[in-house]
Amino acid sequence: MSKVAFLFPGQGAQSVGMGREACETTPAVRELFDRANAVLGYDLAAICFDGPAEQLDSTVYSQPALFVCGLAGLELLKVTSPEIINSVSATAGLSLGEYTALVFADALDFETGLRIVQTRGEAMQAASDAKPSGMVSLLGLELDAIENLCDKARGDGVMQIANYLCPGNTAVSGSKEACERVAELAVEAGAMKAIPLAVAGAFHTSIMQPAVERLAEVLGAAKISSPRIPVVFNVDAQPHDDPEEIRSLLVQQVVSPVRWEDSMRYLLDNGFDMFYEVGPGRVLRGLLKRINRKTACEGVTV
């Protein structure tokens, strides 16, 4: 019998129109968006369905949007394939997706999770606005070569690995000038591609440190329970069930690299052989195929 895990995407998976069809066909999804609008104080559904893309791509809006759309995928499954939900025995989410995973695992309720995510998005946007910075995806280079490139490109700024995604796909984060330098150096070093990412700033680095205080404050006031199933965390690619540890990990995650490849290998090593990517896009399926091409991963797209 298969061991099943759910995976929830993070920023970059959003697209205008996401959630519209699910909202039109599934009353529980419409209710979810209505509840979200009440918590957020604005019409999230309108931004998801109609954009504009520039607004949806903003960290302030994309984080709540992806959080809600991931949970909308669960509402779809409850109607179409409840047996799949009942079969899941572990979960993980990429960066922002970690919050969606925690709600699925009953460690956070919906409203609490959404309020935290709203604060997280606002705090990360503010930290980005305070210091010009960004992220670059480097394809086709080994990790030791990328570490060397970061050292060469850093200068007086910040430049480090931010996302360990899969073999041959690593994202680096840093100050604006360092991002420009690392992209040039990577191409010279033989990278297949060096792609500047459409994000507000250098996520998962010390540049996000100003966001830590606000996030820690809202997490400190939140009720967090022990997850009913294992949640594999980005910071150390391990499951944790102590609420205080979870609080600490969620704060650390903002300024620490995302160890996604290690998280997937943890699940694979523990016998998980069936995965579902729940939410917009298909990024996580692609990464998993690069980690283990034989592993089954289906999408529950909204």
HELIX and SHEET records of a PDB file:
HELIX    1   1 ARG A   20  THR A   25  1                                   6    
HELIX    2   2 PRO A   27  LEU A   40  1                                  14    
HELIX    3   3 LEU A   44  ASP A   50  1                                   7    
HELIX    4   4 ALA A   53  ASP A   57  1                                   5    
HELIX    5   5 THR A   59  THR A   80  1                                  22    
HELIX    6   6 PRO A   82  SER A   87  1                                   6    
HELIX    7   7 GLY A   97  PHE A  104  1                                   8    
HELIX    8   8 PHE A  110  ALA A  130  1                                  21    
HELIX    9   9 LEU A  143  ARG A  154  1                                  12    
HELIX   10  10 LYS A  176  GLU A  188  1                                  13    
HELIX   11  11 SER A  206  MET A  208  5                                   3    
HELIX   12  12 GLN A  209  ALA A  221  1                                  13    
HELIX   13  13 PRO A  243  VAL A  255  1                                  13    
HELIX   14  14 TRP A  260  ASP A  269  1                                  10    
HELIX   15  15 VAL A  283  ILE A  291  1                                   9    
SHEET    1   A 5 VAL A 231  VAL A 232  0                                        
SHEET    2   A 5 VAL A  88  GLY A  93  1                                        
SHEET    3   A 5 VAL A   4  PHE A   8  1                                        
SHEET    4   A 5 MET A 274  VAL A 278  1                                        
SHEET    5   A 5 ALA A 296  VAL A 300  1                                        
SHEET    1   B 5 LYS A 193  PRO A 196  0                                        
SHEET    2   B 5 SER A 133  LEU A 139 -1                                        
SHEET    3   B 5 ASN A 169  SER A 175 -1                                        
SHEET    4   B 5 MET A 159  CYS A 166 -1                                        
SHEET    5   B 5 VAL A 258  ARG A 259  1                                        
END                                                                             
